């Protein structure tokens, strides 16, 4: 069985003088990501590996989770930044087979679209939302439309 944890980055600053990729988290975003990491750890939903988009807000979110879970630094996958559903599926299909539980930290609308595609459930995906999807397969490459079962879904205000 493969298990995927989708994480939408925490709340970030909207207006910065720099580029979108360099937007930092707001203080509340840091608090929310820390809260969600603690919630997942309490539920014993700790992945073996975390991968993230290269944006500052996703990397910071991923680092909060890796620190909380005592995992190695997150892997940076440039294709996750501004990824479509199709691109995210390609990333998932090429995840390292030796890991059975991987977290992917990304952005909307991609995270919401891949969530819906994999589970058949359309849901609003707020900042700091976490969703665990289980797949009855031992191969990331065989994950496709509707092949996942949602087993956990939460965000800070739930």
Secondary structure, 3 states (H helix, E strand, C coil): CEEEEEEECCCECCCCCCCHHHCCECHHHHHHHHHHHHHHHHCCCCCCEEEECCCHHHHHHHHHHHHHHCCCCCEECHHHCCCCHHHHHHHHHCCCCCCCEEEEEECCCHHHHHHHHHHCCCCCCCCCCEEEEEECCCCHHHCCCCCEEEEEEECCCC
